[in-house]
Amino acid sequence: MSLAIPVDDLIRWNDLTAQQWHKHLHAHPALLAVPCDVRNSSNIAQVFQHIVAVELRYAQRLAAQPESSYDEVPFGSPDEIFATHQRALDLIRPLLADATYNWDQPLDLQTMTAGKLRATRRDVLLHLLLHSIRHYAQLATQARAAGFAPTWPMDFLMLNAERI
């Protein structure tokens, strides 16, 4: 038995979580305007923009494409936000299917908060996926406090567990 976490499971968890938030924001559009200071944002919409902008920018780095600027990432509606999420996944999936793609190759990165870094493509992908999950957890707390509590299970355990 391998204890390695299959990246397909992490992508599924990330995407399922994003889909649930997309539905939740459609049901509660006022949530986007709720004040929030996560990541120096002024409202929840800006945190969602940050989440999907990071996904897209890192996916673009992995795909050797020019990075979008934050200003190019819309966040005025749930559909705009999660179209960016989908765009990022659409860039990643072909890379995962490419047997010649070298996940151990280092990339030089200019980050917004940590300066210049060198990391493997593998670590960039894992950061992209887990960064989103971390911020989604923060947003769940903010949403509950604002009266818009998410109602779906968010834990990784629920991805493959069977109810007995």
N, C-alpha and C positions, 0 to 999 in steps of 0.2 A: 504494500500500500504506500502510495506517495503522499507525503504531507504538503506538497506544493499546492498552492491555491491556483486552480486553472484560471487564466486571465479571462476566458470566456465567462466564467461565473462572475468575476468582478465587473465585466462589461454589462452582463445581464442585470446585476444588482444596481449598478449606476443607472442604467437605462430605465429599469422598472421604477426606481425611485424618482427619476425625472418625469416619467409618464404620470405617476401618481400626483406629483406636485402640479403638473400641467392641468390635470383634471381638477385638483383642489383650487387652483387659481381661477379656473373657469367658473367654479361654483361660488367662489368668494373673491371677486375681482378687487374689492376694497382692501384686501390684504396687501396688495402691491404698494399702497400709499401709507401703510403703517410705518411710523417712525422706527428706525432701527440703527444702532451704531456698530453693528458687526462690520468689521473691516473698514472702519471709517466711513460707512455709508450713512446717508440721511434717511433712507427708507428701504423697505424690503425689496422693491423692484431693483434697486441698485445692487443689492446682494445677489439677486438672481442674475443680473447682468455680469457681475464679477465671476460667478460660477461658470456660466456658459462661455464667457470671453476667455477664461483660462483654458477651458476644454478646447475651444477652437484654436487658440494661439499655440498650445502645445501640440495639438494634432497637426497643425500646419507645419510646425518645426519638424515633427516626425516625418511628414510627407515631403519635406524639402520645398515647401511653398512659402511665399512671402506671408508674414504675419499680419493679420488684421489689427488695426488700432482699436482701442476701447471705444472710441467715438463711432466706429463702424458697426458696433454690436448693439442692435436695438433692444429696448426693454420696456416698451410702452404697453405691451399686451402679452398674455400667456403664449399666444401663438408665435409672436416675434421671438420671445425668449427661447422657446423650445425648438424653434426652427434652427437656431444657432447650435443647440445641443445636437440635433440630428445631423447637422452639417459636419460637426466634429466627428461623430461616430462614422459617418460616411467616408471620412478620410482615413480613419483607423482600420476599419474592417479589411480593406484590400491589403494593407500592410501585414496584417495577421495571417492572411491567406498566402502571402508571398514567402515561399520556403527559402528564398535567397536573402531576405531582409535580415540584416545583422543587428539584432537587438542588443548586443554587447558593445556596439560602436559608441564611442563617446560623442556627445554634442556639446558645443560651447553655447552657453545661454546667457543672455542679458535679462535679468529679472527686474521687476519693478521694486522689490523690497530687499532682496538679498544681494544685489549687484551681479557680478559676473560669476558664473558657475560652470563647471564641467560635470556632466552626468551621462550615464549610459542611456540609450534609447529606452531600454527596459524600465529604468527608474523614472524617466520622463512619463512613460505611459502609466505606470503605477501612480505617480503623483497626480496626473490628470484625473484618474478615476477616484482615488481616495480623497483628494482635495474637495471634490464635489460632495462626496458623502459627508465629510466633516462639516461643510457649510450647511448642507441640508439638515443636519442634526441641530445646528444652531438655529436655523430658521424654524424648526419644529417648536423649539422653546419659545421663540418670539411669537409664532402664530398662536400657540396655546395662551400666552399671556394677553394677546389681543382679542381672544374669544373666537378664534378660527382654528381650533384644534384639528390636526390631521387625524384621520381615523383608521389608517392602514398600518399594518406592521412594517417597520422599517429595518429590522435587524437582518443581518446576513443569514442568520440561522433559518429564517423563514423562506429563504430562496429555494432550498432543496429538501427541507424537512417535510415529513409526512405526518399528518394528524392521525393519531391512533385512539 
